Every structure is written in C-alpha cells, then in structure tokens.
Amino acid sequence: MARTAPSALITDRGRRVLIRIQGRQYELSQDELRALLGLPPGPAGLGISIDGNRIHFEFAGDAKSLELSADQLQHRLRKPSTSRL
C-alpha cells in the first residue's frame, strides 16, 4: 500500500489546524499544536509548509519555527491528550 503525502489546513483565522498523516486526520487548536511541538503559548499566526515527509511550522506572531518529519509528528499526535477527528 502506498503512503499518502501529509497535508494540513489552517482554519478559523489561524486558530484551528487540521492535519492528515497516513490517512488519519487530526484537529487541534493552535495552542494544542504549540504545546505538542514543545512551544509556549503565543499569538495567532501560523504558516505550514510540507516538502515530502518534512513539515515546517512557522508561528509569525512570535517568530517561532520548527520542522519535523510526518512520522515524528504522528507519533506525538497519537498521545492521548490530542484530539482526533
């Protein structure tokens, strides 16, 4: 079975993020995403770029950024504290 490319959608003026990795969908608030990435709470403003299996998150409101693989992100998303669709 072929792996599908990860995808992301930012909604609600940057407050909600929908992420799809390997056919699974996850919905998080920006605050939940920041906590998942190990970042402190911050102002709204999020950009996401995906290049193959690499996902780059950029929080423009406080100039924080982080890049990780889709596998690393999915591992973090599978923890019980994360909401899923």
ABEGO torsion letter per residue (X at the ends): XBBBBBBBBBBGGGABBBBBBGGBBBBBBAAAAAAAAGBBBBBBEBBBBBBEABBBBBBAAAGBBBBBBAAAAAAAAABAABBBX
